[in-house]
Structures are given as structure tokens and as C-alpha cells.
Amino acid sequence: MFDNIGGKIKTLAQVVCWIGIIGSVISGIVMIATDDDLAFLGVIVIVIGSLVSWVSSFTLYGFGHLIENTDLLILKVEKLYSRKEEPYLNEKKSYSNKNTENGNTPHRWACNYCGKFIDRSPCPYCGNK
């Protein structure tokens, strides 16, 4: 029921737009058929009502599109962080601190921004210190 909500909002925007256009056309035709004095006003209702219905659907459609794009971004970020491979763990690095002189590797910690394990600052993956 709540899956693909962005697509459902976009479909709702299209349905509301078409209902508004059809309602404007029917109202305009009724005004034209009812009284000859209202013929000009009926044409204006058809044109302006259809235009307003179309333009007002932009916001709802854009919101649905925004939700779809956000869902895609979340999937890409989750895919990026779910990788089990850490290619930088297998690389030989030249360390320049005193711990490397006696064969010890320096302490590694996780970057506060990207979460990857690093051995120096700034982070070679995101660039933050």
C-alpha cells in the first residue's frame, strides 16, 4: 500500500490535473449552453480553468518526483556502504611516524564523516580531517 509512494503521488497529480481540466471544460460548456450572455465567460472558464489545473499539478508531481529521487539516492548510498571489500586494507603504505621504524603499523581509526578506516589525516576517501 505504501510502496513506491513517489510514483503514486505522481499518478495522483496526473489524475487531479485531468479531473480539473475535464471539470473546467464541462463547466464552460454548461455556461455556454445555459445562457448566451455567459458564452464568453464559459470560454474563459474552459481556458483559464484548464490552465490553472495543469499548473497547480506541478507542485504535487514535483513532490512525487522528489520522493522517487530520494529513494534512488538512498539505495545507491546503501549499496555503497554495504560493500564488504576494503581495498585500502591490502595496500602497502609508507608510514612516516616512529611506529613504522620498529615494524609496527600505526593505529587506525574510523573517519567521522565517511566511516571508513583510515591511518592518517586528512581522510584519503572523503578529504575531511
DSSP file with accessible surface (Angstrom, degrees, kcal/mol):
  #  RESIDUE AA STRUCTURE BP1 BP2  ACC     N-H-->O    O-->H-N    N-H-->O    O-->H-N    TCO  KAPPA ALPHA  PHI   PSI    X-CA   Y-CA   Z-CA
    1    1 A M              0   0  172      0, 0.0     0, 0.0     0, 0.0     0, 0.0   0.000 360.0 360.0 360.0 -40.0    0.0    0.0    0.0
    2    2 A F    >   +     0   0  150      6,-0.0     3,-0.6     3,-0.0     2,-0.2   0.236 360.0 113.8-107.1  11.8    2.8    2.4    0.8
    3    3 A D  T 3  S+     0   0  132      1,-0.2     5,-0.1     2,-0.1     0, 0.0  -0.574  82.7  12.6 -78.7 147.9    5.4    1.0   -1.5
    4    4 A N  T 3> S+     0   0  105     -2,-0.2     4,-1.7     1,-0.1    -1,-0.2   0.917  75.5 166.5  53.0  49.6    6.5    3.3   -4.4
    5    5 A I  H <>  +     0   0   61     -3,-0.6     4,-2.4     1,-0.2     5,-0.2   0.842  68.8  60.0 -66.0 -31.5    4.8    6.3   -2.8
    6    6 A G  H  > S+     0   0    0      1,-0.2     4,-2.1     2,-0.2    -1,-0.2   0.929 106.3  46.6 -62.7 -43.5    6.6    8.7   -5.1
    7    7 A G  H  > S+     0   0   10      1,-0.2     4,-2.3     2,-0.2    -1,-0.2   0.878 111.6  51.9 -65.1 -36.3    5.1    7.0   -8.2
    8    8 A K  H  X S+     0   0   94     -4,-1.7     4,-2.5     2,-0.2    -2,-0.2   0.890 108.7  50.0 -69.4 -37.2    1.6    7.1   -6.6
    9    9 A I  H  X S+     0   0   26     -4,-2.4     4,-2.4     2,-0.2    -2,-0.2   0.912 110.6  50.1 -66.8 -39.9    1.9   10.8   -5.8
   10   10 A K  H  X S+     0   0   30     -4,-2.1     4,-1.9     2,-0.2    -2,-0.2   0.916 111.4  48.3 -64.0 -41.0    2.9   11.5   -9.4
   11   11 A T  H  X S+     0   0   78     -4,-2.3     4,-2.6     1,-0.2    -2,-0.2   0.913 110.1  52.3 -65.1 -40.9   -0.1    9.4  -10.6
   12   12 A L  H  X S+     0   0   93     -4,-2.5     4,-2.9     1,-0.2     5,-0.2   0.902 107.0  53.0 -60.8 -41.2   -2.4   11.3   -8.2
   13   13 A A  H  X S+     0   0    0     -4,-2.4     4,-2.2     1,-0.2    -1,-0.2   0.908 110.3  47.6 -61.3 -40.8   -1.1   14.6   -9.6
   14   14 A Q  H  X S+     0   0   95     -4,-1.9     4,-2.5     2,-0.2    -2,-0.2   0.917 112.6  48.4 -66.7 -41.9   -2.0   13.5  -13.1
   15   15 A V  H  X S+     0   0   71     -4,-2.6     4,-2.6     2,-0.2     5,-0.2   0.936 112.2  48.3 -64.2 -45.4   -5.4   12.3  -12.1
   16   16 A V  H  X S+     0   0   73     -4,-2.9     4,-2.4     1,-0.2    -1,-0.2   0.903 111.1  52.2 -62.9 -38.6   -6.2   15.5  -10.3
   17   17 A C  H  X S+     0   0    9     -4,-2.2     4,-2.4    -5,-0.2    -2,-0.2   0.946 111.6  44.9 -62.0 -48.2   -5.0   17.5  -13.3
   18   18 A W  H  X S+     0   0  159     -4,-2.5     4,-2.8     1,-0.2     5,-0.2   0.881 111.6  52.4 -67.4 -36.1   -7.2   15.7  -15.7
   19   19 A I  H  X S+     0   0  111     -4,-2.6     4,-2.8     1,-0.2    -1,-0.2   0.920 111.0  48.6 -63.2 -41.1  -10.2   15.9  -13.4
   20   20 A G  H  X S+     0   0   24     -4,-2.4     4,-2.3    -5,-0.2    -2,-0.2   0.906 112.7  47.2 -64.9 -41.2   -9.7   19.6  -13.1
   21   21 A I  H  X S+     0   0   33     -4,-2.4     4,-2.4     2,-0.2    -2,-0.2   0.946 114.7  45.7 -65.8 -46.4   -9.4   20.0  -16.9
   22   22 A I  H  X S+     0   0   94     -4,-2.8     4,-2.8     1,-0.2     5,-0.2   0.921 113.2  50.7 -63.7 -41.4  -12.5   17.9  -17.6
   23   23 A G  H  X S+     0   0   31     -4,-2.8     4,-2.7    -5,-0.2    -1,-0.2   0.900 110.5  49.5 -63.1 -38.9  -14.4   19.8  -14.9
   24   24 A S  H  X S+     0   0   19     -4,-2.3     4,-2.5     2,-0.2    -2,-0.2   0.915 112.0  47.8 -66.2 -42.0  -13.4   23.1  -16.4
   25   25 A V  H  X S+     0   0   49     -4,-2.4     4,-2.6     2,-0.2     5,-0.2   0.935 113.8  46.6 -65.4 -44.5  -14.5   22.0  -19.9
   26   26 A I  H  X S+     0   0   98     -4,-2.8     4,-2.6     1,-0.2    -2,-0.2   0.935 113.4  49.1 -64.2 -43.7  -17.8   20.7  -18.6
   27   27 A S  H  X S+     0   0   62     -4,-2.7     4,-2.3    -5,-0.2    -1,-0.2   0.913 112.2  48.8 -61.7 -41.8  -18.5   23.8  -16.5
   28   28 A G  H  X S+     0   0    0     -4,-2.5     4,-2.4     2,-0.2    -1,-0.2   0.913 111.5  48.6 -64.5 -41.8  -17.6   26.1  -19.5
   29   29 A I  H  X S+     0   0   95     -4,-2.6     4,-2.8     2,-0.2     5,-0.2   0.905 110.8  51.0 -65.8 -40.2  -19.9   24.1  -21.8
   30   30 A V  H  X S+     0   0   80     -4,-2.6     4,-2.2    -5,-0.2    -1,-0.2   0.922 110.7  49.4 -62.7 -41.2  -22.8   24.3  -19.3
   31   31 A M  H  X S+     0   0   43     -4,-2.3     4,-1.7     2,-0.2     7,-0.3   0.912 113.2  46.6 -64.6 -40.6  -22.3   28.1  -19.0
   32   32 A I  H  < S+     0   0   60     -4,-2.4    -2,-0.2     1,-0.2    -1,-0.2   0.914 115.6  45.1 -67.1 -42.6  -22.3   28.4  -22.8
   33   33 A A  H  < S+     0   0   83     -4,-2.8    -2,-0.2    -5,-0.2    -1,-0.2   0.809 111.3  54.1 -73.4 -27.3  -25.4   26.2  -23.2
   34   34 A T  H  < S+     0   0  105     -4,-2.2     2,-0.4     1,-0.3    -2,-0.2   0.939 121.5   5.3 -73.8 -47.5  -27.3   27.8  -20.4
   35   35 A D    ><  -     0   0   69     -4,-1.7     3,-0.9    -5,-0.2    -1,-0.3  -0.998  54.2-142.7-145.6 136.0  -27.2   31.5  -21.4
   36   36 A D  G >  S+     0   0  141     -2,-0.4     3,-1.1     1,-0.2     4,-0.3   0.779 104.2  61.5 -67.7 -26.8  -25.9   33.3  -24.5
   37   37 A D  G 3  S+     0   0  138      1,-0.2     4,-0.3     2,-0.1     3,-0.3   0.732 102.7  51.5 -70.2 -22.9  -24.7   36.1  -22.2
   38   38 A L  G <> S+     0   0   60     -3,-0.9     4,-2.7    -7,-0.3    -1,-0.2   0.330  79.9  99.9 -94.7   8.2  -22.4   33.7  -20.4
   39   39 A A  H <> S+     0   0   33     -3,-1.1     4,-2.0     2,-0.2     5,-0.2   0.927  84.8  44.5 -62.0 -46.8  -20.8   32.3  -23.6
   40   40 A F  H  > S+     0   0  156     -4,-0.3     4,-2.1    -3,-0.3    -1,-0.2   0.923 114.8  49.2 -64.2 -41.6  -17.6   34.5  -23.3
   41   41 A L  H  > S+     0   0   81     -4,-0.3     4,-2.5     1,-0.2    -2,-0.2   0.882 107.9  55.4 -65.5 -35.0  -17.3   33.7  -19.6
   42   42 A G  H  X S+     0   0    0     -4,-2.7     4,-2.2     2,-0.2    -1,-0.2   0.900 107.2  49.0 -64.4 -40.2  -17.7   30.0  -20.4
   43   43 A V  H  X S+     0   0   73     -4,-2.0     4,-2.6     2,-0.2     5,-0.2   0.910 110.7  50.9 -65.2 -40.4  -14.8   30.1  -22.9
   44   44 A I  H  X>S+     0   0   64     -4,-2.1     4,-2.9     1,-0.2     5,-0.6   0.913 108.9  51.2 -63.9 -40.9  -12.7   31.9  -20.2
   45   45 A V  H  X5S+     0   0   42     -4,-2.5     4,-1.7     1,-0.2     5,-0.4   0.913 110.8  49.3 -62.4 -41.5  -13.6   29.2  -17.7
   46   46 A I  H  X5S+     0   0   41     -4,-2.2     4,-1.6     3,-0.2    -2,-0.2   0.955 119.5  35.9 -62.6 -48.4  -12.6   26.4  -20.1
   47   47 A V  H  X5S+     0   0   87     -4,-2.6     4,-2.1     2,-0.2    -2,-0.2   0.968 124.7  37.6 -72.3 -54.9   -9.2   28.1  -21.0
   48   48 A I  H  X5S+     0   0   88     -4,-2.9     4,-3.0    -5,-0.2     5,-0.2   0.909 116.8  51.9 -68.7 -40.0   -8.2   29.5  -17.6
   49   49 A G  H  X<S+     0   0   19     -4,-1.7     4,-2.3    -5,-0.6    -1,-0.2   0.915 111.6  46.6 -63.0 -42.4   -9.6   26.6  -15.6
   50   50 A S  H  X S+     0   0   25     -4,-1.6     4,-2.2    -5,-0.4    -1,-0.2   0.917 113.9  48.6 -65.4 -40.8   -7.7   24.1  -17.6
   51   51 A L  H  X S+     0   0   88     -4,-2.1     4,-2.7     2,-0.2     5,-0.2   0.928 112.1  47.8 -65.7 -44.4   -4.5   26.1  -17.4
   52   52 A V  H  X S+     0   0   88     -4,-3.0     4,-2.7     1,-0.2    -1,-0.2   0.908 111.4  51.2 -64.7 -39.5   -4.8   26.5  -13.6
   53   53 A S  H  X S+     0   0   12     -4,-2.3     4,-1.0    -5,-0.2    -1,-0.2   0.921 112.4  46.6 -63.3 -41.8   -5.5   22.8  -13.2
   54   54 A W  H  < S+     0   0  132     -4,-2.2     3,-0.5     2,-0.2     4,-0.4   0.944 115.5  44.3 -65.6 -47.3   -2.4   22.0  -15.2
   55   55 A V  H >< S+     0   0   68     -4,-2.7     3,-1.4     1,-0.2     4,-0.5   0.886 109.3  56.3 -68.3 -37.4   -0.1   24.4  -13.5
   56   56 A S  H 3X S+     0   0   72     -4,-2.7     4,-0.7     1,-0.3     3,-0.5   0.751  98.6  62.1 -69.8 -19.8   -1.3   23.5  -10.0
   57   57 A S  H 3X S+     0   0   16     -4,-1.0     4,-2.5    -3,-0.5    -1,-0.3   0.655  84.4  79.9 -78.3 -12.7   -0.5   19.9  -10.6
   58   58 A F  H <> S+     0   0  101     -3,-1.4     4,-2.9    -4,-0.4     5,-0.2   0.899  90.4  50.8 -59.2 -43.5    3.2   20.8  -11.0
   59   59 A T  H  > S+     0   0  115     -3,-0.5     4,-2.2    -4,-0.5    -1,-0.2   0.945 113.4  42.8 -63.6 -48.3    3.8   21.0   -7.2
   60   60 A L  H  X S+     0   0   61     -4,-0.7     4,-2.1     2,-0.2    -1,-0.2   0.917 116.5  48.1 -66.3 -41.0    2.3   17.7   -6.4
   61   61 A Y  H  X S+     0   0   85     -4,-2.5     4,-2.4     1,-0.2    -2,-0.2   0.924 111.4  50.8 -65.0 -42.2    4.0   16.0   -9.3
   62   62 A G  H  X S+     0   0   38     -4,-2.9     4,-2.4    -5,-0.3    -1,-0.2   0.880 108.1  52.7 -63.4 -37.6    7.3   17.6   -8.4
   63   63 A F  H  X S+     0   0  110     -4,-2.2     4,-2.2     2,-0.2    -1,-0.2   0.929 109.6  48.4 -64.0 -43.2    7.0   16.4   -4.8
   64   64 A G  H  X S+     0   0    0     -4,-2.1     4,-2.2     2,-0.2    -2,-0.2   0.908 111.7  49.8 -63.2 -39.4    6.4   12.8   -6.0
   65   65 A H  H  X S+     0   0   81     -4,-2.4     4,-2.5     2,-0.2    -2,-0.2   0.898 108.6  53.3 -66.3 -38.7    9.4   13.1   -8.3
   66   66 A L  H  X S+     0   0  103     -4,-2.4     4,-2.3     2,-0.2    -2,-0.2   0.913 108.6  49.2 -62.6 -41.6   11.5   14.4   -5.4
   67   67 A I  H  X S+     0   0   36     -4,-2.2     4,-2.4     2,-0.2    -2,-0.2   0.921 110.2  50.9 -65.2 -42.3   10.5   11.3   -3.3
   68   68 A E  H  X S+     0   0   49     -4,-2.2     4,-2.1     1,-0.2    -2,-0.2   0.932 111.5  47.4 -60.7 -44.7   11.4    9.0   -6.1
   69   69 A N  H  X S+     0   0   68     -4,-2.5     4,-2.3     1,-0.2    -1,-0.2   0.888 110.4  52.5 -64.8 -37.5   14.8   10.6   -6.5
   70   70 A T  H  X S+     0   0   64     -4,-2.3     4,-2.4     2,-0.2    -1,-0.2   0.915 108.1  51.1 -64.4 -41.5   15.4   10.4   -2.7
   71   71 A D  H  X S+     0   0   71     -4,-2.4     4,-2.2     1,-0.2    -2,-0.2   0.907 110.1  49.9 -61.7 -40.4   14.6    6.7   -2.7
   72   72 A L  H  X S+     0   0   98     -4,-2.1     4,-2.2     1,-0.2    -2,-0.2   0.909 110.2  50.2 -65.0 -40.9   17.1    6.2   -5.5
   73   73 A L  H  X S+     0   0  110     -4,-2.3     4,-2.6     2,-0.2     5,-0.2   0.907 109.1  51.6 -63.7 -41.0   19.8    8.1   -3.7
   74   74 A I  H  X S+     0   0   80     -4,-2.4     4,-2.7     1,-0.2     5,-0.2   0.924 109.2  50.5 -62.6 -41.8   19.2    6.1   -0.5
   75   75 A L  H  X S+     0   0  106     -4,-2.2     4,-2.2     1,-0.2    -1,-0.2   0.919 111.6  48.0 -62.7 -41.4   19.5    2.8   -2.5
   76   76 A K  H  X S+     0   0  149     -4,-2.2     4,-2.2     2,-0.2    -2,-0.2   0.907 112.8  47.6 -66.6 -40.6   22.8    4.0   -4.0
   77   77 A V  H  X S+     0   0   73     -4,-2.6     4,-2.5     2,-0.2     5,-0.2   0.921 111.9  49.9 -67.3 -41.9   24.2    5.1   -0.7
   78   78 A E  H  X S+     0   0  116     -4,-2.7     4,-1.2     1,-0.2    -2,-0.2   0.904 111.2  49.8 -62.7 -39.3   23.2    1.8    1.0
   79   79 A K  H  < S+     0   0  149     -4,-2.2     4,-0.4    -5,-0.2    -1,-0.2   0.908 110.5  50.7 -64.6 -40.1   24.8   -0.1   -1.9
   80   80 A L  H >< S+     0   0   77     -4,-2.2     3,-0.8     1,-0.2    -2,-0.2   0.924 115.1  41.3 -64.2 -44.0   28.0    2.0   -1.5
   81   81 A Y  H 3< S+     0   0  130     -4,-2.5    -1,-0.2     1,-0.2    -2,-0.2   0.608 105.1  65.6 -82.9 -10.4   28.2    1.3    2.3
   82   82 A S  T 3< S+     0   0   68     -4,-1.2    -1,-0.2    -5,-0.2     2,-0.2   0.513  71.4 118.2 -89.1  -2.9   27.3   -2.3    2.1
   83   83 A R    <   -     0   0  156     -3,-0.8    -3,-0.0    -4,-0.4    -4,-0.0  -0.441  49.4-162.5 -64.1 131.4   30.4   -3.2    0.2
   84   84 A K        +     0   0  190     -2,-0.2     2,-0.3     2,-0.0    -1,-0.2   0.671  61.7  95.5 -88.8 -19.0   32.4   -5.7    2.2
   85   85 A E        -     0   0  160      1,-0.1     3,-0.1     3,-0.0    -2,-0.0  -0.552  49.3-174.3 -76.5 135.6   35.6   -5.1    0.3
   86   86 A E    >>  -     0   0   58     -2,-0.3     3,-1.9     1,-0.1     4,-0.5  -0.812   1.5-177.2-125.3  86.4   38.0   -2.6    1.7
   87   87 A P  G >4 S+     0   0   81      0, 0.0     3,-0.9     0, 0.0     4,-0.4   0.798  77.7  64.3 -62.3 -23.5   40.7   -2.4   -1.0
   88   88 A Y  G 34 S+     0   0    3      1,-0.2     3,-0.4     2,-0.2    -3,-0.0   0.676  89.5  67.8 -76.0 -13.6   42.8    0.0    1.1
   89   89 A L  G <4 S+     0   0   90     -3,-1.9    -1,-0.2     1,-0.2    -4,-0.0   0.795 101.7  46.6 -73.9 -25.9   43.4   -2.6    3.8
   90   90 A N  S << S+     0   0  147     -3,-0.9    -1,-0.2    -4,-0.5     2,-0.2   0.508  91.2 103.0 -92.4  -7.4   45.5   -4.7    1.4
   91   91 A E  S    S-     0   0  107     -3,-0.4     2,-0.5    -4,-0.4    -3,-0.0  -0.519  72.1-125.5 -79.0 144.6   47.7   -1.9    0.1
   92   92 A K        -     0   0  207     -2,-0.2     2,-0.4     2,-0.0    -2,-0.1  -0.769  32.5-169.1 -84.7 129.8   51.2   -1.3    1.4
   93   93 A K        -     0   0   49     -2,-0.5     2,-0.7     2,-0.0     0, 0.0  -0.903  23.2-127.6-120.6 149.7   51.6    2.2    2.7
   94   94 A S        -     0   0  120     -2,-0.4     2,-0.3     2,-0.0    -2,-0.0  -0.874  28.9-158.9 -96.8 114.4   54.7    4.1    3.6
   95   95 A Y        -     0   0   62     -2,-0.7    25,-0.0     1,-0.1    -2,-0.0  -0.724  12.2-161.9 -94.2 146.7   54.2    5.5    7.1
   96   96 A S        +     0   0  129     -2,-0.3     2,-0.2     4,-0.0    -1,-0.1   0.129  56.8  95.6-116.0  20.7   56.2    8.4    8.3
   97   97 A N  S >  S-     0   0   66      1,-0.1     3,-1.4     0, 0.0     4,-0.4  -0.626  86.8-100.9-107.0 175.2   55.8    8.1   12.0
   98   98 A K  G >> S+     0   0  157      1,-0.3     3,-0.8    -2,-0.2     4,-0.6   0.711 111.2  71.3 -70.2 -19.0   58.0    6.5   14.6
   99   99 A N  G 34>S+     0   0   63      1,-0.2     5,-1.2     2,-0.2     3,-0.3   0.753  92.2  58.3 -69.2 -23.0   55.9    3.3   14.9
  100  100 A T  G X45S+     0   0   42     -3,-1.4     3,-1.0     1,-0.2    -1,-0.2   0.699  90.4  71.2 -80.4 -16.8   57.0    2.1   11.5
  101  101 A E  T <45S+     0   0  163     -3,-0.8    -1,-0.2    -4,-0.4    -2,-0.2   0.865 103.0  40.8 -68.8 -33.4   60.7    2.1   12.4
  102  102 A N  T 3<5S-     0   0  108     -4,-0.6    -1,-0.2    -3,-0.3    -2,-0.2   0.244 125.3 -97.2 -99.6  14.7   60.3   -0.9   14.6
  103  103 A G  T < 5S+     0   0   66     -3,-1.0     2,-0.2     1,-0.3    -3,-0.2   0.390  82.8 128.6  93.0  -5.8   57.9   -2.8   12.3
  104  104 A N      < -     0   0   94     -5,-1.2    -1,-0.3    -6,-0.2    -2,-0.1  -0.597  55.3-130.2 -81.9 145.8   54.7   -1.8   14.0
  105  105 A T        -     0   0  102     -2,-0.2     3,-0.1    -3,-0.1    -5,-0.0  -0.717  31.5-105.0 -90.4 147.8   51.9   -0.3   12.0
  106  106 A P        -     0   0   10      0, 0.0    -1,-0.1     0, 0.0     2,-0.1  -0.201  44.9 -83.0 -68.7 163.8   50.3    2.9   13.3
  107  107 A H        -     0   0  143     12,-0.0     2,-0.4     1,-0.0    11,-0.0  -0.389  43.8-148.5 -65.9 139.8   46.9    2.9   14.9
  108  108 A R        +     0   0   64     -3,-0.1     2,-0.3    -2,-0.1    11,-0.2  -0.871  17.5 179.1-111.2 146.1   43.9    3.0   12.5
  109  109 A W  E     -A  118   0A 108      9,-2.2     9,-3.4    -2,-0.4     2,-0.4  -0.905  32.2 -97.2-139.5 167.4   40.6    4.7   13.3
  110  110 A A  E     -A  117   0A  42     -2,-0.3     7,-0.2     7,-0.2     2,-0.2  -0.712  38.8-114.4 -90.0 136.7   37.3    5.3   11.5
  111  111 A C     >  -     0   0    9      5,-2.7     4,-1.2    -2,-0.4    -1,-0.1  -0.465  17.4-138.0 -66.3 136.6   36.7    8.6    9.8
  112  112 A N  T  4 S+     0   0  156     -2,-0.2    -1,-0.1     1,-0.1    17,-0.0   0.731  98.3  40.2 -69.3 -21.2   33.9   10.6   11.4
  113  113 A Y  T  4 S+     0   0  155      3,-0.1    -1,-0.1    15,-0.1    16,-0.0   0.897 130.1  18.6 -97.1 -48.2   32.4   11.6    8.1
  114  114 A C  T  4 S-     0   0   15      2,-0.1    -2,-0.1    14,-0.1     3,-0.1   0.626  89.9-131.7-103.7 -13.9   32.6    8.6    5.8
  115  115 A G     <  +     0   0   48     -4,-1.2     2,-0.2     1,-0.3    -3,-0.1   0.471  58.7 135.1  82.3  -0.1   33.1    5.8    8.3
  116  116 A K        -     0   0   59     -6,-0.1    -5,-2.7     1,-0.1     2,-0.3  -0.527  63.3-104.1 -83.3 152.7   36.0    4.2    6.5
  117  117 A F  E     +A  110   0A 107     -7,-0.2     2,-0.3    -2,-0.2    -7,-0.2  -0.595  47.4 177.2 -77.2 131.3   39.1    3.0    8.4
  118  118 A I  E     -A  109   0A   8     -9,-3.4    -9,-2.2    -2,-0.3     3,-0.1  -0.862  32.1-158.8-131.8 163.3   42.0    5.4    7.9
  119  119 A D  S    S+     0   0   14     -2,-0.3     2,-0.3   -11,-0.2    -9,-0.1   0.293  76.7  32.0-124.0   5.2   45.5    5.6    9.2
  120  120 A R  S    S-     0   0  124    -11,-0.1    -1,-0.1     2,-0.1   -11,-0.1  -0.968  83.9 -83.6-154.1 167.0   46.2    9.3    8.5
  121  121 A S  S    S+     0   0   70     -2,-0.3     8,-0.1     2,-0.1     2,-0.1  -0.967  98.3  44.3-121.9 136.8   44.5   12.7    8.4
  122  122 A P  S    S-     0   0   61      0, 0.0     7,-0.2     0, 0.0     6,-0.1   0.580  98.8-110.8 -75.5 162.1   43.0   14.0    6.1
  123  123 A C     >  -     0   0    3      5,-3.0     4,-1.7     1,-0.2    -2,-0.1  -0.391  18.0-144.4 -61.6 129.1   40.9   11.0    5.1
  124  124 A P  T  4 S+     0   0   58      0, 0.0    -1,-0.2     0, 0.0    -3,-0.1   0.655  95.8  47.8 -72.8  -9.3   42.0    9.8    1.6
  125  125 A Y  T  4 S+     0   0   91      3,-0.1    -2,-0.0    -9,-0.1    -7,-0.0   0.866 130.1  12.0 -98.9 -42.5   38.4    9.0    0.7
  126  126 A C  T  4 S-     0   0   52      2,-0.2     3,-0.1     0, 0.0    -3,-0.0   0.584  91.4-127.8-112.5 -14.5   36.4   12.0    1.7
  127  127 A G     <  +     0   0   48     -4,-1.7     2,-0.2     1,-0.3    -6,-0.0   0.441  61.7 133.1  86.7  -2.6   39.1   14.5    2.4
  128  128 A N              0   0   64     -6,-0.1    -5,-3.0     1,-0.1    -1,-0.3  -0.552 360.0 360.0 -84.6 151.6   37.9   15.6    5.9
  129  129 A K              0   0  192     -7,-0.2    -8,-0.1    -2,-0.2   -17,-0.1  -0.616 360.0 360.0 -90.6 360.0   40.3   15.8    8.8
